[in-house]
Amino acid sequence: MVSSKAEPDGFTHSSLLSACARGGLVKEGEQVHATVLVKGYCSNVFVDTSLITFYAGRGGVERARHVFDGMPQRSVVSWNSMLAGYVRCADFDGARRVFDVMPCRNVVSWTTMVAGCARNGKSRQALLLFGEMRRACVELDQVALVAALSACAELGDLKLGRWIHWYVQQRFVARNWQQPSVRLNNALIHMYASCGILHEAYQVFVKMPRKSTVSWTSMIMAFAKQGLGKEALDLFKTMLSDGVKVDGVRPDEITFIGVLCACSHAGFVDEGHQIFASMKHTWGISPSIEHYGCMVDLLSRAGLLDEARGLIETMPLNPNDAIWGALLGGCRIHRNSELASQVENKLVPELNGDQAAGYLVLLSNIYAFGQRWQDVITVRQKMIEMGVKKPPGRSWIQINGVVHNFIAGDMTHKHSSFICETLRDVTKQANLEGYDREIIVFLDVEV
């Protein structure tokens, strides 16, 4: 363009900056910025907005802010670009300050905040903003709905998740305006599965006109987490037959983790062996450390501790603490304190303070089952020397729209006395029915 003597204008430089931002061309983008300064295009709102996007996209939120503060006039796109810069850098205080003073917000502004909080683990903030978005009567787009569903899955907020599902059906399905995207349906499956409502997750799945690998994997994972190994394996087989033919999907690394976990929890050793072997031979996927961990867990749970140990010793990857921990879990199930001692020598030297607590408590319990009291004392002494404590267990449940949090040993809940009394009654009844007391844990007693 320059060689043809055509004069580049502000729109030309804005396009160049957008290209540099998308392509990660830092040096070239800075050269375009220099040209903008020389040519005097800095008062052009399109150019300045593109500069903000360019700098914010590469983590230079301070330089983006410098351009933003120097703008004589700003559009809503300029504000959104600055807002996205703060969110991308996970500076949510800065993002909130920009968001609060925006003279005009659109659906992109709200969605940027909701999705940014959800992606960065700030699920409660995401749902609070989503509630503000609804009260502001902003039309909810699919990106915001996906983000809110992700936060619902994280917090177990089934009530809001069901409202979003109703909204999707009314907004997209009933009016025939637009079909829910595959991603939105996947988010619905994940939300219902995380809340333990498998039949509704499956209903969403079967009604999807098109499914992705994530769709199949999410449903397989849902069955696996609930211990429904047969259902997970049946769905995997359907994926390999119908899914590949109809939607052209292929199982990926995450799919095989879900299937192997299902085999582990259901005790399907032969099926697990076959699926593990097919990864490389049929699908060309080299097993990762997570896949080997699933196999060690499968063999350990099934009591094939020697085979599990042999797999660890022959695997082409260096075993991590999760691998040894899976074998240790098998030692607990099958009361093999001798092998646990060997695992301890491999595992404990590799642990730091944050990792050590759970494994050391597990070792202590294994030794206690075997009445190896001196080893129990030794392990407890190691915990003291390393300065580690067992993190308290935590759970929560939603009743009538209110989420109740529980932490082991915490008696501050207003109904804690009634809860403990009821739990003791349940425990007594379980004992009368013949259940092993060792699997029963009181709220205020660690067994």
N, C-alpha and C positions, 0 to 999 in steps of 0.2 A: 504494500500500500504506500509506504514511504517512497520507495523507488519510483513509483508511478506519479509522484509529486501530488498525490491526493493528501489533503491536510487532515490528519487524525483529530477528532474533536473529543469532547468530554465523554460521550457515549462509547467511543472507541476505547479510551483508557479505562472506562468502567468495565467493559467486556474483557480487556486484557487482565485487569486485576482479578476478575472472577475466574478466569482461566488459570491464573497463577495460584489462586486459593484452592481450586479443585485439584490441580496437579502437584501441589506441594512445592512450587517453584519459588523459594524464598528470595534468592538473590535477584531473580528476574522481577519479582513483585516489588522489591525495594527500588529497582531501577525505574520501573514504571512510576512509582511514587515520586521519585526525583524528577521525572519528566513532568508529572502533574504539577509539582511545585514551580518548575521553570515556566510552564505554559500558563500558569495561573488558573487552573481548573479546580482549585480547592474550595471554591464557593459553590461548586456544582453538587447538589444533594446526592445525585446518583454516584458520582465519583467518590464522595466522602463515605457513603454507605458501603461501597465496594471496598474501600480501604479498611473500614471497620471489620468487615467480613474477612478480609485477607489476614489482618493481624490477629484477630480473635481466633481464627481457625488454626493458627500455628502456636497458640498459647500466649501470644503477646497481648494480653488483655490490657496492660497499662498503656501500650502504644495505641491500641484501639480506643481506649478511653481518652487519650490526648487528642486524637482526631475528632472524636465525638464531642468533646467539650468545646472544640474550636469551630464547630459547625454553626453558621449563622442561622440556618433553619434545618429542621429535622422532620422527616416523614415517619410514619409508623413503622416502615421497614427499617429505618435507621435505629429506632428504639429496639426493635426486635433483634437486630443484628448485635447490638450491644448486650442485650439480655442473654442471647444465645452464647456470647463470648464468656460471660460470667458462669453460666451453667456448665459450659464445656470444661471450664477450669475448676469445677466443683466449688466455686465461691458463691454459696447460696445466700450469704448475707449481702454481698454486693448485688447479686441478682434481685434479691427482694427489694433493695433500696431503689434500683432502677424501675422495677415493676410497680412499686408504690407511687412513684412520681410521674409515671407515664401519662401524658395528657389524653391519650386515646389508646385503648387496648382492643385487639381483635382476637380471633380464635387462635392465631399463631402465637400470640403473647401468652395466653393461658396454657396452651398445649405445651409450649416450651418449658414452662415452669413445672407443670404436672409431670411430664415425661422425664424431665431432668431429675426431679426428686426421686421418682420411682426407679430410674436407672442407677442412682447412686445410693440406694439402700435407705432413703428417707421416706419410707412408706407412709407414715402417719402424716408428714407434711404434704405428701402428694395427695392424700385423700382429703385433707383440710382444704387445699387449693381447689381440688375437684368440686368440693361442696360449694366453695365460693363461686366457682365457674357456673355451676347450676343455678345458684341464686341470682347471678348476674344475667341470667337468661341468654347465655352465649350458646350457640349451637354446638353440640358436642361432636367433634369429628372422630374418625376411627383411631387416629393416633392417640388422642386423649383417652378414649375408651380402653384401648390396649394398655396404656400406662396405668390407668385406674384399676383395671383387672389384675395387673401384675402386683399392685400394692395390696389389693384384696386378698390375693393368694398368699402373700407374705404374712399378712396379719390375721388371716382366717376370717375375714369380714364377709360372711356368706350373704348377709342381708343386702348389703350394697351390691355385691356381685350379682345377686339375683335381679336386683333392680336394673342393673346395666343390661343383663340378658333380656329383660322385658323391654327396655328402651330400644335395644337393637332390633328385636322382633317388630316393634311398633314403627320404628323410624325407617328401617331398611326393608324388612320382609313384607309386612302387611301393606305398605303403601307402594311397593314395587319401585321405589326410587333408585335404590342401589343395593346390590348384594353385599352382605358382609364379606370383608376380605378374608383370605385364608388365615392371615395373621390374627385377625380379630377372633375368628373361630378357635384358633389354637390357644389364644389367651383365655377364652371361655372354658375350654377343656382343662387348661392348667389350673384355673381358679377353682372349678368344681372338684378336680382331683385333689388339690391341696387342702380343701375343706372336707375331704373324705366322702363326697357325694358322687360316687362312681356312676350310678345309673344316669344322672343328668349329664355328666361328662360324656358318657357313651352316646346319649341321645344327640348331643351336639355333633359328635364325631360321625355318626351314621348318616346324619342329614346334610353333611357337607357335600356340595356338588363337586368340589375338587379338593383333594388332600395333598399335602406336601409330606416330605420325610418327617418334618417336625410334628405334623398331625399324628402320624402313625406312632412315632417315638413317644410323644406325650401320653398317648393312651396306653401304650405298652408299659411305660414307666408308672402310670397310675395303677394299673393292675399289679405290677411288681411290688410297689410300696405297700399295698394292702394285703400282700401275701397270696394273691390269686395267681399262682404260677401257671396253672393250666390255661386260664383265660389269656394270660400274657403270651404264652407260647402259641396258642391257637391264633391269636391276632397277628403274631409275627409270621406264621405260616400263610395267613391270608394276605399279609403285606407282600410276601414274596411271590404269591400267585396273582392276586387281583391288582394289588397296588402297583406292581411293576408294569403290568400290562395296560391298566387303565390310565394311571396318572404318570407313568414313567418314573416313579420314585425308586430310589435305591437305599438300602439301610446304610447308615453311616456309623462312625465310632460310637456316638451316643446311643444309637439304637441297640448296638450289641452290649453296651453296658447295662441297659435296661433289661434285655433278655437274659443275660447272664445273672443279674441280680434276682430275676424271677426264678431261674433254675435253682439258685442258691437257697432262697427262702422256701421253695417247694421241695427241695431235696432231689431234683431231677439231675442226677449225676451224669448218666449216659447222654442225655440231651445236651447238657452243658458241654461235655467233651466234643460232641459233634458240632455244635454251634461255634465253639472256640476254634476248632480246626478249620471250619468253613470261612472264617474271617480272611485268612491269608489265601487259601487255596481257591475259593470261589469268588470272593469279592475284592481281593487284592488289598486288604486293610491289614497293616502290621499291628499286632496287639500292643497297646500301650501299657503303662504301669497300672492304670485303672482296670484294664481287662484282666491282667494277671492277678490283681487284688481280688476281683470277683471270683476267679477260679480257685484261688487259695481259700477264700471264704466258703465257696461251694464244697470243696473237699473237706475242709475243717469241720463245717457243720455236719457233714455226713459221717464224720468219724474216721475219715481216711487221712489221718494226721501224718503218717509216714509219706504218703503220696503228695500231700500238700508241702511237706518239708522238701521232698525231692524236686518238686516244681520250682520252689524258691531257689534252690541251689543250682538249677540248670537254666533258669530264665536268662535271656540275654541282657536284661536291664538290672541295675543295682537295686535290690529291694529297699523300699523306704519304710518308715514307721507304720504306715497303713498296712503294708504287706505282712510284717511281723505281727501287727496288732490283730489281723484277721486270724492268723494261726493261733495267737494267744486266746482269742475268743473261742476257738475250737477246743483248746485245752481246758477252758472253763466249763464248756458244755459237757465234755467227756471226762472231766476230773483227772486230767493227765498232768500232775504237778511236776513230773520228771522232765517232760518236754518243755514245760513252762520255764523251768530253770535254764534250759539251753536257750530258749527265746530271750530270756531276761539278759543274758550275756551279749546277745546281738542287738537288742533293742535299746536298753537303758542308756548305754554310752552315747547313743545318737540323739537323745532327747534333750530339749531345753526345758526351762521351767514351765512354759505355757503348755507344752505337749505332754509333759510327764505325768500330770495328775491322774488322768483317766487310766492310763496303762498301769501305773503303780498300784492304784486301788484295785484294779482287776487282778494283778499279780498277788496282792495281799489276800484277796478273796479266794483265789485258787489254792494258795498255800493253806488257808484256813480250812477249806473243804478237805484237804489232805491231812489235816491236823499237824502241819509242819509249823509249829508255833514259833520256833526260833527264826525261821525264814520270814514269818509275818513281822516279827519284831525288826528284822534287818531291813525289810522293805519300808516299814514305817519310819525307821531311822533315816533312810535315804531321803524320804519325803521331807523330813525336818531339815536335813542338811542342804537339800536343794531349794528349800523355802517354798515348796509347792503345797497347795491345798486343793482338795477336790472341789471343783466348781459346783455350786448348788444347782439341782435340777429345776427346770422351769417349764411351766405349761400354761395354756390359757384356753378359755372357752367363751363363746358368745351366747348370751341368753337375753332374749327380748331386745336385741340391738346393743346391749352393753357387754363389752369385753372384760372378763375377769381374769386377772393375772395371778398365778400362784408360784411361789418360790419355796423349795424344800426348806423346812424349818421355820418359815415365816408364818406367824400366827396373827398378823395384823388385819386379815380379812374379817369383816364384821360378822360373818357366819362361820368362822373357823371352828368354833366349838361344836356346832351342829355337824359340820363337814367331817370332823375327826370322829365324832360319835357314830355317824352313819358308816364311815369307812371301817371302823372297828366291827360293826355289825356285819358288814359285807365280808370282812376277813374271817370272822367266826363261821359264817355260813359257808365260805369257801373251804375252810378246814373240815367242816362236817361233810362236805361233798367229796373230800379226798384230795384236794389240791395241795401241792407241796408248799409249805410255808415259806421256803426260801425265795419263791418268786413273788411274794407279797411284800409290798413296801408301804409302810405307814407314812403319813405326811410328816410326822415328827420323829420317826425312827429310821435310821439307815440300817438295812439288813445286809 
